């Protein structure tokens, strides 16, 4: 799963580059993805996730265990 957030499911979006002469060419808007390791005390192990900046903020707010539980229920997390 390249360039997809494992928690939020954010993917690249498609749009146009628009020149001064109003010429349009296709381009992609990529999510702000970061690779981050988290320790899960319930399972006593480390996991590495590819996350958007928004997902990292959500984990800081709710906690890693709660966010992983929601992501598994939603189906965006494969591990």
C-alpha positions as a Python dict, from the first residue, in 0.01 Angstrom:
ca = {
    (1, 'X'): (0, 0, 0),
    (2, 'X'): (215, 283, -123),
    (3, 'X'): (124, 643, -34),
    (4, 'X'): (-183, 547, 170),
    (5, 'X'): (-227, 631, 539),
    (6, 'X'): (-287, 310, 734),
    (7, 'X'): (-512, 482, 991),
    (8, 'X'): (-718, 740, 802),
    (9, 'X'): (-702, 579, 457),
    (10, 'X'): (-594, 907, 294),
    (11, 'X'): (-476, 857, -66),
    (12, 'X'): (-334, 1083, -337),
    (13, 'X'): (-592, 1309, -501),
    (14, 'X'): (-600, 1416, -865),
    (15, 'X'): (-617, 1773, -987),
    (16, 'X'): (-482, 2011, -1247),
    (17, 'X'): (-181, 2236, -1280),
    (18, 'X'): (-324, 2558, -1422),
    (19, 'X'): (-85, 2790, -1602),
    (20, 'X'): (-116, 3166, -1641),
    (21, 'X'): (-253, 3098, -1992),
    (22, 'X'): (-513, 2865, -1829),
    (23, 'X'): (-358, 2549, -1976),
    (24, 'X'): (-445, 2248, -1764),
    (25, 'X'): (-229, 1940, -1710),
    (26, 'X'): (-296, 1658, -1467),
    (27, 'X'): (-113, 1644, -1134),
    (28, 'X'): (-141, 1457, -804),
    (29, 'X'): (-177, 1591, -451),
    (30, 'X'): (0, 1354, -211),
    (31, 'X'): (-90, 1317, 158),
    (32, 'X'): (174, 1417, 414),
    (33, 'X'): (287, 1063, 507),
    (34, 'X'): (543, 980, 774),
    (35, 'X'): (682, 645, 890),
    (36, 'X'): (650, 617, 1268),
    (37, 'X'): (710, 343, 1527),
    (38, 'X'): (476, 296, 1822),
    (39, 'X'): (501, 70, 2126),
    (40, 'X'): (182, -117, 2213),
    (41, 'X'): (194, -210, 2582),
    (42, 'X'): (-101, -454, 2562),
    (43, 'X'): (82, -667, 2306),
    (44, 'X'): (430, -576, 2438),
    (45, 'X'): (566, -504, 2089),
    (46, 'X'): (663, -225, 1851),
    (47, 'X'): (480, -161, 1524),
    (48, 'X'): (576, 60, 1232),
    (49, 'X'): (299, 250, 1057),
    (50, 'X'): (286, 478, 754),
    (51, 'X'): (71, 767, 877),
    (52, 'X'): (-52, 1106, 767),
    (53, 'X'): (28, 1402, 992),
    (54, 'X'): (-342, 1414, 1087),
    (55, 'X'): (-329, 1050, 1203),
    (56, 'X'): (-22, 1121, 1420),
    (57, 'X'): (-213, 1406, 1588),
    (58, 'X'): (-511, 1175, 1642),
    (59, 'X'): (-286, 912, 1805),
    (60, 'X'): (-138, 1178, 2033),
    (61, 'X'): (-491, 1278, 2136),
    (62, 'X'): (-666, 940, 2176),
    (63, 'X'): (-378, 698, 2230),
    (64, 'X'): (-236, 433, 2000),
    (65, 'X'): (-448, 141, 2127),
    (66, 'X'): (-781, 320, 2076),
    (67, 'X'): (-687, 441, 1727),
    (68, 'X'): (-568, 95, 1619),
    (69, 'X'): (-893, -58, 1742),
    (70, 'X'): (-1098, 194, 1540),
    (71, 'X'): (-883, 141, 1228),
    (72, 'X'): (-921, -238, 1248),
    (73, 'X'): (-1299, -198, 1278),
    (74, 'X'): (-1305, 44, 983),
    (75, 'X'): (-1086, -189, 775),
    (76, 'X'): (-804, 53, 690),
    (77, 'X'): (-544, -126, 903),
    (78, 'X'): (-409, -452, 765),
    (79, 'X'): (-185, -563, 1055),
}
